[in-house]
Amino acid sequence: KQWYQRRVHGDCYLMLSRMLTIFLLFIFYDIFLCKPELKIIIHLDEDEGGSIEPNAPIEECDQVQSFTEEKFRVDCVPGQQSDQDLCISRGCVWEPPTEDASAPACYFPEEYGYKAYGDVYSIPAGQQVNLYKSDKRTLFGGNFVNVSIIFEFQTSSRLRIKIYPTDTKRYEVPIKIEGTGEAVKDTDYLLEFNYEPTFSFKVIRKLSGSVLFNSGMGGLTVSDQFLQIASFLPSENVYGFAEQEQPSFKHNMNWKTWGMFARDHAAEGDANLYGVHHDTLC
């Protein structure tokens, strides 16, 4: 099993670890300017309800007792020096690894994320679900309490997933990736939803049964200047993302952090450089 974390905070970056690999044939993030909106496009080659309450219920978080296998952990202290006090202050689990020294000692408990107000419901373009953050855990502040996810069935082989703060109008990068507004009836993919301990979804290829995207490992964060989504992926063969100096065409997946966004920076080690390649094959 492989996984990845997609994060935005200050300098945006993409974290790839041995737990994950990018699987999909096309994934597109509409957060080039670090805006809190996430759009995912999944393209496959051949081979009512949900009313939103104005304020969601908030639960206080205490020191957490939980357990997650080391290879499935999502780091709760990204880009920072991890220590027990900081970990506990964020409501995360502190448990130094014993099998894989590179695994995070501080990780999100399984109940971290967003819960659904109700079941996924149909809309003209596909399906939608409305979520709320059920506790006060935060990494850098500015969390959005109410979040919506829209699943647009744009073509038989293209699914668009848009994750955005429900109650807040945000800037959107003006790139047209709209469908017809009407959901395609016969698709090459299936969606499965899970509501406990937090909401998650799977995208499944009908032909082979392969799970292309699975957000079930948790860690979903939608805040003012930080976005994160993690997924299990079916392959360890990852190429693309962005431009860095690399010793091989295939990406190192051993808890390695790779810069994804373009910046005006001379070639220097594995820092992100000029190019941004949002088409990823694996």
C-alpha positions as CSV (number, residue, x, y, z in Angstrom):
1,K,0.0,0.0,0.0
2,Q,1.2,3.5,-0.8
3,W,-0.1,6.9,0.1
4,Y,0.5,10.6,-0.4
5,Q,-0.3,13.9,1.4
6,R,-1.2,17.0,-0.5
7,R,-0.6,20.1,1.5
8,V,-0.5,23.8,1.1
9,H,1.1,26.2,3.7
10,G,3.4,29.1,2.8
11,D,5.5,27.4,0.2
12,C,3.2,24.7,-1.2
13,Y,4.5,21.2,-1.3
14,L,3.5,17.6,-2.0
15,M,4.7,14.9,0.4
16,L,5.1,11.4,-1.0
17,S,5.8,8.6,1.3
18,R,6.4,4.9,0.9
19,M,2.7,4.4,2.0
20,L,1.5,6.0,-1.1
21,T,1.8,6.4,-4.8
22,I,0.0,8.5,-7.2
23,F,-2.3,6.3,-9.1
24,L,-4.5,8.4,-11.2
25,L,-4.0,9.2,-14.8
26,F,-4.9,12.8,-14.2
27,I,-5.0,14.8,-11.0
28,F,-5.4,18.6,-11.0
29,Y,-5.3,20.9,-8.0
30,D,-6.8,24.3,-8.3
31,I,-4.7,25.8,-5.5
32,F,-1.8,27.3,-7.3
33,L,-2.1,30.4,-5.2
34,C,-2.6,28.6,-1.9
35,K,-6.3,29.3,-1.8
36,P,-8.5,27.0,0.2
37,E,-10.3,25.1,-2.5
38,L,-9.3,21.7,-3.8
39,K,-10.3,20.3,-7.1
40,I,-9.4,16.8,-8.3
41,I,-9.9,15.5,-11.8
42,I,-9.7,11.8,-12.3
43,H,-9.6,10.7,-15.9
44,L,-9.7,7.0,-16.8
45,D,-8.3,5.6,-20.0
46,E,-9.6,2.4,-21.7
47,D,-7.4,-0.6,-19.9
48,E,-32.0,15.2,-1.9
49,G,-30.9,16.3,1.5
50,G,-27.7,17.8,3.0
51,S,-29.0,21.0,4.3
52,I,-26.3,22.9,6.1
53,E,-26.7,24.2,9.6
54,P,-25.2,27.7,10.2
55,N,-22.9,26.4,13.0
56,A,-21.6,22.9,13.3
57,P,-21.2,21.2,16.7
58,I,-17.7,21.5,18.2
59,E,-16.2,19.1,20.6
60,E,-13.3,19.8,22.8
61,C,-10.2,17.6,22.2
62,D,-8.2,16.0,25.0
63,Q,-5.0,14.0,24.8
64,V,-5.7,11.3,22.3
65,Q,-5.3,7.5,22.7
66,S,-5.4,5.8,19.3
67,F,-3.4,3.4,17.2
68,T,-2.5,3.5,13.5
69,E,-0.1,1.2,11.8
70,E,3.2,3.0,11.1
71,K,2.9,2.7,7.3
72,F,-0.6,4.3,7.4
73,R,0.2,7.3,9.6
74,V,-0.4,10.9,8.4
75,D,2.1,13.3,9.9
76,C,0.5,15.9,12.3
77,V,3.6,18.1,12.4
78,P,4.4,18.6,8.7
79,G,7.5,20.5,8.0
80,Q,8.3,21.1,11.6
81,Q,10.4,19.5,14.3
82,S,8.1,17.0,16.1
83,D,7.9,16.9,19.8
84,Q,5.5,15.4,22.3
85,D,4.2,18.7,23.7
86,L,3.4,20.2,20.3
87,C,1.8,16.9,19.2
88,I,-0.5,16.7,22.2
89,S,-1.4,20.4,21.9
90,R,-2.8,19.7,18.5
91,G,-4.9,16.8,19.7
92,C,-2.8,14.2,17.9
93,V,-1.2,10.9,18.9
94,W,2.4,10.8,20.1
95,E,3.9,7.3,19.5
96,P,7.5,7.0,18.3
97,P,7.8,4.4,15.6
98,T,9.4,1.0,16.4
99,E,9.4,-0.7,13.0
100,D,10.1,2.2,10.6
101,A,12.3,5.0,11.9
102,S,11.2,7.3,9.1
103,A,7.5,7.1,10.1
104,P,6.0,10.1,11.9
105,A,6.0,9.9,15.7
106,C,3.1,12.4,15.8
107,Y,0.1,11.4,13.7
108,F,-3.6,12.2,13.3
109,P,-6.1,10.0,15.1
110,E,-8.6,8.3,13.0
111,E,-11.5,10.6,14.1
112,Y,-9.7,13.7,12.8
113,G,-11.4,15.3,9.8
114,Y,-15.0,16.0,8.8
115,K,-18.3,14.3,9.5
116,A,-21.3,14.4,7.2
117,Y,-24.5,16.3,8.1
118,G,-26.4,13.6,6.1
119,D,-26.1,11.2,3.3
120,V,-24.6,12.0,-0.1
121,Y,-27.4,13.3,-2.3
122,S,-27.9,13.7,-6.1
123,I,-27.5,17.0,-7.9
124,P,-27.9,17.6,-11.7
125,A,-24.1,17.4,-12.3
126,G,-23.6,14.3,-10.1
127,Q,-23.6,14.0,-6.3
128,Q,-22.8,16.3,-3.3
129,V,-22.2,15.9,0.4
130,N,-22.0,18.6,3.1
131,L,-19.6,18.2,6.0
132,Y,-18.7,19.8,9.3
133,K,-15.5,19.8,11.4
134,S,-16.5,18.1,14.6
135,D,-13.7,19.2,16.9
136,K,-11.2,22.0,17.5
137,R,-8.0,20.3,16.4
138,T,-6.0,22.6,14.1
139,L,-2.5,22.7,12.6
140,F,-2.1,26.4,11.8
141,G,-5.6,27.9,12.6
142,G,-8.2,29.2,10.3
143,N,-10.1,26.0,9.8
144,F,-13.3,26.1,7.9
145,V,-16.1,24.4,9.9
146,N,-18.5,23.8,7.0
147,V,-17.1,22.1,3.9
148,S,-18.8,20.7,0.8
149,I,-17.7,18.1,-1.7
150,I,-19.1,17.9,-5.2
151,F,-18.6,14.9,-7.4
152,E,-19.2,15.8,-11.1
153,F,-19.7,13.0,-13.6
154,Q,-18.4,15.1,-16.5
155,T,-17.8,12.3,-19.0
156,S,-17.9,8.5,-18.9
157,S,-14.1,8.5,-18.1
158,R,-13.7,11.8,-16.3
159,L,-14.7,12.5,-12.7
160,R,-14.2,16.0,-11.1
161,I,-14.1,16.3,-7.3
162,K,-14.3,19.8,-5.8
163,I,-13.7,20.3,-2.1
164,Y,-14.4,23.8,-0.8
165,P,-15.6,25.8,2.2
166,T,-19.4,26.0,2.0
167,D,-20.0,29.3,3.7
168,T,-17.1,31.4,2.3
169,K,-16.7,32.8,-1.2
170,R,-13.1,32.2,-2.3
171,Y,-11.0,33.2,-5.3
172,E,-10.9,30.4,-7.9
173,V,-8.2,30.1,-10.6
174,P,-10.0,31.0,-13.8
175,I,-9.4,27.8,-15.7
176,K,-12.4,26.2,-17.4
177,I,-12.8,22.6,-16.5
178,E,-16.6,22.6,-16.4
179,G,-18.7,19.8,-17.8
180,T,-22.2,20.1,-19.4
181,G,-23.9,20.5,-16.0
182,E,-25.7,17.1,-16.5
183,A,-24.3,13.9,-15.0
184,V,-23.3,11.2,-17.4
185,K,-25.3,8.1,-16.7
186,D,-22.9,5.4,-17.9
187,T,-19.5,5.8,-16.4
188,D,-16.3,3.8,-16.2
189,Y,-15.9,4.5,-12.5
190,L,-17.9,3.9,-9.3
191,L,-18.0,5.9,-6.0
192,E,-18.2,4.4,-2.6
193,F,-18.7,6.5,0.6
194,N,-17.9,5.8,4.3
195,Y,-19.3,7.9,7.1
196,E,-17.4,6.7,10.1
197,P,-15.3,7.6,11.9
198,T,-15.2,10.5,9.5
199,F,-16.4,10.9,5.9
200,S,-14.3,9.4,3.2
201,F,-14.7,8.3,-0.4
202,K,-13.3,5.8,-2.9
203,V,-13.1,6.1,-6.7
204,I,-13.1,2.6,-8.3
205,R,-12.5,1.6,-11.9
206,K,-15.4,-0.6,-13.0
207,L,-13.4,-2.7,-15.5
208,S,-10.8,-4.0,-13.0
209,G,-12.1,-3.1,-9.6
210,S,-8.9,-1.1,-8.9
211,V,-9.3,1.6,-6.2
212,L,-7.9,4.8,-7.9
213,F,-8.4,7.1,-5.0
214,N,-9.3,6.3,-1.3
215,S,-9.3,9.1,1.2
216,G,-10.0,6.7,4.1
217,M,-6.7,7.2,5.8
218,G,-8.0,10.5,7.1
219,G,-6.2,13.8,7.7
220,L,-8.5,16.0,5.6
221,T,-7.8,19.6,6.4
222,V,-9.4,22.7,4.8
223,S,-8.2,25.9,6.3
224,D,-7.4,29.5,5.3
225,Q,-3.8,28.8,4.2
226,F,-3.4,25.1,4.6
227,L,-5.0,22.3,2.6
228,Q,-4.4,18.5,3.1
229,I,-5.8,15.4,1.6
230,A,-4.3,11.9,1.8
231,S,-5.1,8.7,-0.2
232,F,-4.2,5.1,-0.4
233,L,-3.0,4.3,-3.9
234,P,-2.6,1.0,-5.8
235,S,0.9,1.5,-7.3
236,E,4.4,2.4,-6.1
237,N,5.5,3.5,-9.6
238,V,5.2,7.3,-9.5
239,Y,6.5,9.8,-12.1
240,G,5.9,13.4,-12.8
241,F,4.4,16.1,-10.5
242,A,6.9,18.8,-10.9
243,E,10.4,19.7,-11.8
244,Q,13.3,18.8,-9.5
245,E,16.7,17.3,-9.8
246,Q,16.3,13.6,-9.4
247,P,18.7,10.6,-9.6
248,S,16.0,8.5,-11.4
249,F,12.9,9.0,-13.4
250,K,10.8,7.1,-10.9
251,H,10.1,9.0,-7.6
252,N,11.6,7.9,-4.3
253,M,8.6,6.9,-2.1
254,N,10.4,6.3,1.2
255,W,8.8,9.2,3.2
256,K,10.2,11.7,0.7
257,T,8.9,15.2,0.4
258,W,8.8,16.6,-3.2
259,G,8.1,20.2,-4.1
260,M,5.2,20.5,-6.5
261,F,4.7,24.2,-7.4
262,A,6.9,26.2,-9.8
263,R,9.1,28.9,-8.5
264,D,12.0,31.0,-9.9
265,H,14.8,29.0,-8.3
266,A,18.0,27.7,-9.7
267,A,18.7,24.0,-9.8
268,E,19.6,22.9,-6.3
269,G,19.1,19.4,-5.1
270,D,15.5,18.3,-4.9
271,A,14.0,21.8,-4.5
272,N,11.0,22.6,-6.7
273,L,12.0,24.5,-9.9
274,Y,10.3,26.0,-12.9
275,G,8.0,23.3,-14.3
276,V,4.7,22.1,-13.0
277,H,3.3,18.9,-14.5
278,H,-0.2,18.0,-13.2
279,D,-0.5,14.9,-15.4
280,T,0.7,12.0,-13.4
281,L,1.1,8.4,-14.7
282,C,1.8,5.4,-12.5
